[in-house]
């Protein structure tokens, strides 16, 4: 591996300058973009690079992992090391290959999103394990392996990311009204706060009416209520493209009543956030 990396740089002076440049960038880079996983991975590679450069004096590997760290800082998805580019003892390959397969299954099952810090630790410690194995450093290899296994146990002990259950909210209206009153606005404010925490969202607003009035009138009223909620959500910062509206009139009452009965629980818009 050392030879491969050295051959990728023309000339000793150019090599040393390139190493110093990437390592220096890695020491100072700030991963403000990307995802929580790529940000955590940047920091994990930073610690690894500093250790290799300052404690081990291994500028070649420090430079190599600086490039991975800089890519992570840029928000790129950086994969665990491929074993084929490393000069590994043959008796170690099967164990490392099984470990990489285990790590990739966790990452591909959503660990980057469900537990980004631990997933980043697992990847960085796996790369460290590979690098230390090539160096024939039994102590360093064992330390990185143990940290990798500990991180994997934590990852596999948690459920991988699965689609979350949508949140449901009820916005109530006064009789024969479609304006947003104070109580309705409080519910909308909660929807906006929850949507902000979630990031990218989709919402549906479905209007309903009670059974006072004709079916045709109540259908139109339910749509006006849904449109009023949509307008309030847009005013609160939700993209118009993220909201769908529908009206159900008096056909789906929350509280069944006889025809002509006024019932506030049925004068509503149901908002689904996911």
Residue pairs with C-beta under 8 A, 6 or more apart in sequence:
1 85
1 86
1 87
1 134
2 60
2 61
2 87
4 85
5 60
5 61
5 63
5 64
6 15
6 60
9 15
9 18
16 59
18 63
19 59
19 60
19 62
19 63
20 59
22 63
22 66
22 67
22 70
23 49
23 53
23 59
23 62
23 63
23 66
25 66
25 70
26 45
26 46
26 49
26 65
26 66
26 69
26 70
27 46
27 49
27 50
29 42
29 46
29 69
29 70
29 73
30 73
31 38
31 39
31 42
31 43
31 72
31 73
31 75
32 39
33 74
33 75
34 42
34 72
34 73
34 74
34 75
34 76
35 75
35 112
35 113
35 116
36 116
36 117
37 112
37 113
37 116
37 119
37 120
38 72
38 73
38 75
38 76
38 77
38 78
39 72
39 73
39 116
40 116
40 117
40 119
40 120
40 121
41 69
41 72
41 78
41 120
41 123
41 124
42 69
42 72
42 73
43 120
44 120
44 121
44 123
44 124
45 65
45 66
45 68
45 69
45 72
45 124
46 69
47 124
48 65
48 69
48 124
48 127
48 128
49 62
49 65
49 66
49 69
50 62
52 58
52 59
52 61
52 62
52 65
52 131
53 59
53 62
56 62
58 135
61 131
65 127
65 131
68 78
68 127
71 78
72 78
78 123
79 104
80 100
80 103
80 104
80 107
80 123
80 126
80 127
81 100
81 126
81 127
81 130
81 131
83 93
83 96
83 97
83 100
83 130
86 130
86 131
86 133
86 134
87 134
88 96
88 130
88 133
88 134
89 133
89 136
92 133
96 129
96 130
96 133
99 126
99 129
99 145
99 148
99 152
100 126
102 152
103 122
103 123
103 126
103 148
103 152
106 119
106 122
106 152
106 155
106 156
106 160
107 119
107 123
109 160
109 161
110 160
110 161
110 162
111 118
111 119
111 122
111 155
111 160
111 161
112 119
113 161
114 158
114 159
114 160
114 161
115 154
115 155
115 158
118 151
118 154
118 155
119 151
119 155
121 147
121 151
122 148
122 151
122 152
122 155
125 144
125 145
125 147
125 148
125 151
126 144
126 148
128 140
128 144
128 147
128 148
129 141
129 144
129 145
129 148
132 140
132 141
132 143
132 144
133 141
135 141
163 274
164 274
166 272
166 273
166 274
167 194
167 272
167 273
167 274
168 270
168 271
168 272
168 273
169 187
169 190
169 191
169 270
169 271
169 273
170 187
170 268
170 269
170 270
170 271
171 180
171 184
171 187
171 188
171 225
171 229
171 268
171 269
171 270
171 271
172 183
172 184
172 187
172 264
172 265
172 267
172 268
173 179
173 181
173 184
173 225
173 267
173 268
173 269
174 181
174 267
175 210
175 212
175 262
175 264
175 267
176 212
176 213
176 221
177 267
178 221
178 224
178 225
178 227
178 228
179 228
180 188
180 228
180 229
180 232
184 229
184 232
185 232
187 271
188 229
188 232
188 233
188 236
189 236
191 203
191 233
191 271
191 273
192 233
192 236
192 237
192 238
194 273
195 201
195 203
195 238
195 273
196 237
198 273
201 238
201 242
201 273
201 274
202 242
202 243
202 244
202 273
202 274
203 233
203 238
203 242
203 243
203 244
203 271
203 272
203 273
203 274
204 243
204 244
204 245
204 246
204 271
204 272
205 226
205 229
205 230
205 233
205 243
205 244
205 245
205 246
205 269
205 270
205 271
206 226
206 245
206 246
206 247
206 248
206 269
206 270
206 271
206 272
207 221
207 222
207 223
207 224
207 225
207 226
207 227
207 229
207 245
207 246
207 247
207 248
207 268
207 269
208 222
208 225
208 247
208 248
208 249
208 250
208 252
208 253
208 254
208 266
208 267
208 268
208 269
208 270
209 218
209 219
209 221
209 222
209 225
209 249
209 250
209 266
209 267
210 218
210 250
210 253
210 257
210 261
210 262
210 263
210 264
210 266
210 267
211 218
211 250
211 253
211 257
211 258
211 259
211 260
211 261
211 263
211 266
212 260
212 261
212 262
213 221
213 250
215 249
215 250
215 251
218 249
218 250
219 247
219 248
219 249
219 250
220 247
221 249
222 247
222 248
222 249
222 250
223 245
223 246
223 247
225 247
225 267
225 268
225 269
226 245
226 246
226 247
226 269
227 245
228 269
229 245
229 269
229 271
230 240
230 243
230 245
233 243
233 271
234 240
234 243
250 266
253 263
253 265
253 266
254 265
254 266
254 268
255 263
255 265
255 266
257 263
257 266
